[in-house]
Amino acid sequence: MKSSTIDKIERDRIELLKIIGHPLRVQILEQLEGGVKCVSDFDNYFEASQPNISQHLGLLRRSGLIDYYMDGRLRCYFLVDPIVPDLLNLLRKRYENDLEAPDCCLVSKTGKYPGARRH
């Protein structure tokens, strides 16, 4: 694979994380996991104004994560990108423990981990 192709894939992944990196957009995607929702349905789920919700829906749609169809005068939104449920499941996952600390530096093979994480 060419370097420019890898760079584009990496940029796309980073852009995807930026797009879903807003609490309201995550909540919208979670609602759409359950099936099609119209704009008026979102008013019942969120404490946000309808114009604010519409802005987030527009961004998610332009990014290709969701789309909509018209049902009379209603816009009905649904998930498009199959990565969305996988990402949401990953975000919901809870871990009981941190990863194990290394015994020593893998490069120099010296040093000891003191046992307390630095923050």
C-alpha positions in Angstrom: 0.0 0.0 0.0 1.3 3.4 -0.9 2.2 5.9 1.8 -0.4 8.4 0.5 -3.1 5.7 0.8 -2.1 4.9 4.3 -2.0 8.6 5.2 -5.5 9.1 3.7 -6.9 6.1 5.7 -5.3 7.4 8.9 -6.7 10.9 8.2 -10.2 9.4 7.6 -10.0 7.5 10.9 -8.9 10.6 12.8 -11.7 12.7 11.1 -14.2 10.0 12.1 -13.1 10.2 15.7 -13.5 14.0 15.6 -16.9 13.7 14.2 -18.3 11.3 16.8 -16.3 13.0 19.5 -19.2 15.1 20.7 -21.6 13.9 23.4 -24.8 14.8 21.5 -23.6 13.1 18.3 -22.8 10.0 20.3 -26.3 10.1 21.8 -27.8 10.6 18.3 -25.9 7.6 16.9 -27.0 5.5 19.9 -30.7 6.4 19.2 -30.3 5.5 15.6 -28.8 2.1 16.6 -32.4 1.3 17.6 -33.7 2.1 14.2 -35.0 5.0 12.1 -35.8 8.2 14.0 -37.4 11.4 12.7 -36.2 14.8 13.8 -39.2 15.2 16.1 -38.3 12.0 17.9 -34.9 13.4 18.9 -36.7 16.3 20.7 -38.0 13.7 23.1 -34.6 12.2 23.9 -32.3 15.3 24.3 -32.2 18.5 26.2 -31.0 20.4 23.2 -32.8 22.8 20.8 -34.2 21.4 17.5 -31.8 23.7 15.5 -28.8 22.3 17.5 -29.9 18.7 16.9 -30.4 19.5 13.2 -26.8 20.9 13.0 -25.4 17.7 14.5 -27.6 15.5 12.2 -26.3 17.5 9.2 -22.7 17.0 10.2 -23.3 13.2 10.7 -25.0 13.0 7.3 -22.3 15.0 5.4 -19.7 12.7 7.0 -21.6 9.6 5.6 -22.4 8.0 9.0 -26.1 8.6 8.6 -28.6 9.4 5.9 -32.3 10.3 5.8 -35.4 9.9 3.7 -38.5 12.0 3.5 -41.8 10.7 4.9 -44.2 13.5 4.1 -42.7 16.5 5.7 -40.6 14.5 8.1 -36.9 13.7 7.7 -36.3 10.2 9.0 -32.7 9.4 9.8 -30.9 6.0 9.8 -27.4 4.6 10.2 -25.4 4.0 7.0 -21.8 3.3 8.0 -21.4 -0.2 9.5 -18.5 1.0 11.7 -20.9 3.0 13.9 -22.4 0.1 16.0 -18.8 -1.2 16.5 -17.5 2.1 17.7 -20.5 2.6 20.0 -20.1 -0.9 21.5 -16.4 -0.1 22.1 -17.3 3.2 23.8 -19.8 1.4 26.1 -17.3 -1.3 27.1 -16.1 -1.1 30.7 -12.7 -2.5 31.8 -12.1 -3.7 35.3 -8.3 -3.3 35.3 -5.5 -1.2 33.7 -3.0 -2.9 31.5 -0.1 -4.6 33.2 2.9 -2.3 33.7 6.2 -3.4 32.1 8.9 -5.0 34.2 11.6 -2.9 32.5 12.4 -0.9 29.4 12.0 -3.1 26.4 14.8 -1.3 24.6 17.5 -0.9 27.2 16.4 -3.9 29.3 17.2 -1.8 32.4 15.2 0.1 34.9 12.3 -1.0 37.1 8.8 0.2 37.1 8.2 1.7 40.6 4.7 0.3 40.9 2.8 3.6 41.0 1.5 5.2 37.9 2.4 8.8 37.2 -0.4 11.1 36.4 
